[in-house]
Amino acid sequence: MNWTLIGVIVLAVFVIAAPFATLRSISYIKARRDAMRAKPLPDDDDDPDKPTGFW
């Protein structure tokens, strides 16, 4: 096969696959960011290192 034909085929596959890979990575980043925001804050009543105010 001619190297030019192989290059064109590789370029066509890249042009077709790149937008899907980009959308997948963006949705992964958004999902990870939303999961971090939705994480509940730690409960202060259960914290053993919380000062009791005695001293």
C-alpha positions as a Markdown table, in Angstrom:
| # | Residue | x | y | z |
|---|---|---|---|---|
| 1 | Met | 0.0 | 0.0 | 0.0 |
| 2 | Asn | 1.1 | 3.5 | -0.6 |
| 3 | Trp | 2.2 | 5.5 | 2.5 |
| 4 | Thr | 0.0 | 8.4 | 1.5 |
| 5 | Leu | -3.1 | 6.2 | 1.5 |
| 6 | Ile | -2.3 | 4.8 | 4.9 |
| 7 | Gly | -1.8 | 8.4 | 6.2 |
| 8 | Val | -5.1 | 9.5 | 4.8 |
| 9 | Ile | -6.9 | 6.5 | 6.5 |
| 10 | Val | -5.2 | 7.2 | 9.8 |
| 11 | Leu | -6.1 | 10.9 | 9.5 |
| 12 | Ala | -9.8 | 10.0 | 8.8 |
| 13 | Val | -10.0 | 7.7 | 11.8 |
| 14 | Phe | -8.5 | 10.4 | 14.0 |
| 15 | Val | -10.9 | 13.0 | 12.7 |
| 16 | Ile | -13.9 | 10.7 | 13.3 |
| 17 | Ala | -12.8 | 9.5 | 16.8 |
| 18 | Ala | -11.4 | 12.8 | 18.3 |
| 19 | Pro | -14.7 | 14.5 | 19.0 |
| 20 | Phe | -16.1 | 11.5 | 20.8 |
| 21 | Ala | -13.0 | 11.2 | 23.0 |
| 22 | Thr | -13.2 | 14.9 | 23.8 |
| 23 | Leu | -16.9 | 14.7 | 24.8 |
| 24 | Arg | -16.2 | 11.7 | 26.9 |
| 25 | Ser | -13.3 | 13.4 | 28.8 |
| 26 | Ile | -15.4 | 16.5 | 29.3 |
| 27 | Ser | -18.3 | 14.5 | 30.8 |
| 28 | Tyr | -15.9 | 12.6 | 33.0 |
| 29 | Ile | -14.4 | 15.8 | 34.4 |
| 30 | Lys | -17.8 | 17.3 | 35.0 |
| 31 | Ala | -19.1 | 14.2 | 36.8 |
| 32 | Arg | -16.0 | 14.1 | 39.0 |
| 33 | Arg | -16.4 | 17.8 | 39.8 |
| 34 | Asp | -20.1 | 17.4 | 40.6 |
| 35 | Ala | -19.3 | 14.4 | 42.9 |
| 36 | Met | -16.8 | 16.5 | 44.8 |
| 37 | Arg | -19.4 | 19.3 | 45.3 |
| 38 | Ala | -22.1 | 16.8 | 46.4 |
| 39 | Lys | -19.9 | 15.2 | 49.1 |
| 40 | Pro | -21.4 | 15.9 | 52.5 |
| 41 | Leu | -19.4 | 17.9 | 54.9 |
| 42 | Pro | -18.0 | 16.0 | 57.9 |
| 43 | Asp | -20.2 | 16.0 | 61.0 |
| 44 | Asp | -18.7 | 18.0 | 63.8 |
| 45 | Asp | -20.4 | 15.9 | 66.5 |
| 46 | Asp | -18.6 | 12.8 | 65.6 |
| 47 | Asp | -15.1 | 14.4 | 65.5 |
| 48 | Pro | -13.0 | 13.0 | 68.4 |
| 49 | Asp | -10.4 | 15.8 | 68.1 |
| 50 | Lys | -13.0 | 18.6 | 68.6 |
| 51 | Pro | -12.2 | 20.7 | 71.6 |
| 52 | Thr | -14.8 | 20.5 | 74.4 |
| 53 | Gly | -14.2 | 24.0 | 75.6 |
| 54 | Phe | -13.0 | 22.9 | 79.1 |
| 55 | Trp | -9.6 | 24.6 | 78.9 |
